[in-house]
Every structure is written in C-alpha cells, then in structure tokens.
Amino acid sequence: MKSIKLILFFFLTTKFLFAQQVINVKSLGAKADGISDDTKAIQRAIDNASANSIIFFPEGIYLVSRKSPSEAGCIYLKGNITVQGERMKSIIKLMPQQENFTRIFYVEKIEQVKISNLIFDGNGLAQIKKGKLNEHLHSIYINEARGIKISNCTFINTGGDGIGMRGLGKFPSTNILIDSCFFSNTHRDAITLGSGFNHIEISHCYFDSTVKSSIHTEPQRGITKDVSIHHNLFSNCYNLSVGGIDTLQLANNFMIENNQFVNCFIWCCRSKNISIQSNQFLLTKKMKSQSAITLIQKNDSIVISNNSFSLKATNYVVSLSSTSSQVGNILFFKNSVTTDFVLFRNFGAKSFVITQNNFNVNGKCPLMDLTINYPIESISVVENNFSTEQFWGTYTSIKQNTIQHLTLQGDNLKQLKNLSFVKELNIKE
C-alpha cells in the first residue's frame, strides 16, 4: 500500500510540474475588437510566459502595429512556447499605414516555437501610400531560428510574404515545418525561402490564384538546401521556384513530390540533386515560361519521374535553357504525358535522358526543339511508348557546337536530315 501511495504521489506531482501554463491574451488586456491596438497586451503575454507555455488567442480580431521606427516587428516571439488561436476565429490583423519591412510575428534567434490556428490578415489595401503598397509587410518573419512549426494557419491580404524565411547571420534557419496552411492574396510570395536555410518541410498547403508566387527561393548568401515540398495544391499561382546563390553555390537536395500543379509551373535556376516525382501537372492555358518545368542556367542531377502531365495549350513539358551557363544531367523517367504541342525544348543541356515514359500525343506533335548553345555530351530517347508515330522537331547548332552521342529508338529519326553536328549516332530497334 505504501509503495502504491508513493507511485501515485510521484505521478501527481510530476504531472503538476510539467503542466503547461496557458496565458489568455485577453486576460492581459487584449480587446480583440478590431478597433483597439492590441500589440502591447499581446507582447506582455508573451514576455510573461515561462517555457512550454501556451499563448492563447480567443475568437476576435487583434489589431497590431510596428513596435517602433527602429524595430520592424509587431510581436516578438520567444523560444519554447506555443501560440495558438481558435480555428478560423482568431484573426491577427495589421494596422493601417505601417512602414516598409513591418512584420506581424518576428521569429528571430529562437528555438522550439509552435504557431497554429491563426488567421494573419496583412490588411494590404490599407498599407498603400502615395499610390504604392509598402514593401516586405510579412505576416511571419523567420531568421536564424530552429524548430519552428506553423500549422493550420491562414495568410491573406499581405503586403509582403505570407512567411518570409532567412538565415542572415551565423546560423541558418533549420528544422522549419509549414503544414496545412492556406495562402491567398499575398502581394509578394506566399512563402519565401531566403538566404541561409536547411531542413525545411512544406506540406498539405493550398496556394490559390491570387498568390503572386507560391514558394520562391531567393538566396543572397548562406546555404540553401534540404527542402521537402509535398502534398500541396498549387492552383493558378504562377510558379514554384528553386534557386541557388550562383553557379558555385547551388540550391541542393530539394524533394518536390506528390503535389498538384494547376496552371502553375516549376522553375529551377542554379540547383542540383532535385527530385520532381509523383506530381500532377494540369496546364489548361499558356504559361509565361511555356513549360511545366523550366531548368535555366546551371542545374545538375535533376530527376523528373513518375509525374502526370496534361497540357492543353502551347506549353512544353520540360524546357532546358542553357543561356549564361549550361544545364547539366537531366533524367526524364517513367512519366505520363498528354499533349498536342512540342514535348521538350533543349538549349544545349549536357546530358538529357528520356526513357520509359508514356506519351499520349497528337500525330503532329514533335519530340524536341533543339538549339545547341553548348557542346552536348549525350541525348538518349529510348524505351518510350508513343501513341502515334513520332518525329523530331527543329534543330539548330550555334557556333558549330556538336552532340557527342545521340541515341534514338523506334521512329524518332523520321524527318531527320543533315546530322553533321552529331558525332556518334546510335539507333536502337
């Protein structure tokens, strides 16, 4: 009996010691009436919170403003806390006429923060001065932070990014999860991955047609690597971009998988080890890039596999644009494509392998528009299934550049003439 009492006492006291403190921001003076400025009351609640506390926003509209002319944040979070509201009922709204670079939540040099069930309203139209919207009015700004989870939040009417991320100092922002969030009417990007980040996961989010750009990589310095983007819906929201700082510092190890892209494309500039896998692309109107996937400048080790492409307008499936630098090694593997336009545009990628794909194409749909801006090591088109007889598109050699190895199978040689720029031609039955 004595031992049972000791165990019970230990359980009760341990539970008490580790119980989370819940701080209701209204209990510290927040009005949530959509009229009063609640900035100081919210900040007071955060400043008074101990480790592992929950800062709770009951239903209401909380107006916030910039802390001071020299401090860009409205609310400065601290580490090891949870910030949460009532789903679809708790709105944090930016006061009108805020200066450039004002951010609603400032998440800088802290660790282990959870933000959930909040609506961030950037009040964008109220930020216009002299006919121009002020810049970089982000909802959440993350810099040199670790272990940040943002879930079930809505980002609307922002004058800047919904979420802007940086690692501008000594440390990158690391282990950031953005899950089950909704982005609409962001005047910059829904999510910007700036300089200095790794281990970023973006999942189960919805980006609608009013988003300027969905996920945009915008490096200036620092590492840009280890990003997983999966199970999201991109609906008529321009593009998802992946990019490195320069040709010596490429964006590295991005996994873009199991997403739906509706009139939205992927754009990679200076990247390597990129997996674009098991996504669905539906393009019903002509896109600015003229392709579902564009690889421009130096990109290497790009694998495009097991995707479904349905292109209803004049869009290429993949465009390889070797302009100021050469696109590297690209594998297009086990994809399903339905289109009536040219499949590929290639401006001189180093190596391009197209194999084991299923192409449901119009009989007049060419395989590739080829311009050899750089010497090409190899192009291989083998073991694919075409619904109709296939033929090459256009081909042009610039400055007498050549293809070292060209491997084709089936009827891909039809209408090919004057192959003086091909050094070794291999025809497979």
Helices and strands as residue ranges (DSSP letters): H 2-17, E 22-24, G 25-28, E 33-37, H 39-47, E 53-57, E 60-64, E 73-76, E 81-85, E 90-94, E 103-108, E 111-116, E 119-121, G 124-127, E 128-129, E 132-133, E 140-143, E 146-151, E 154-158, E 163-166, E 173-179, E 182-186, E 189-193, E 197-203, E 206-207, E 213-217, E 225-230, E 233-243, E 251-257, E 260-277, E 280-283, E 291-305, E 308-311, E 316-321, E 329-333, E 336-339, E 344-346, E 351-355, E 358-361, E 368-372, E 376-382, E 385-386, E 395-397, E 403-409, E 422-428
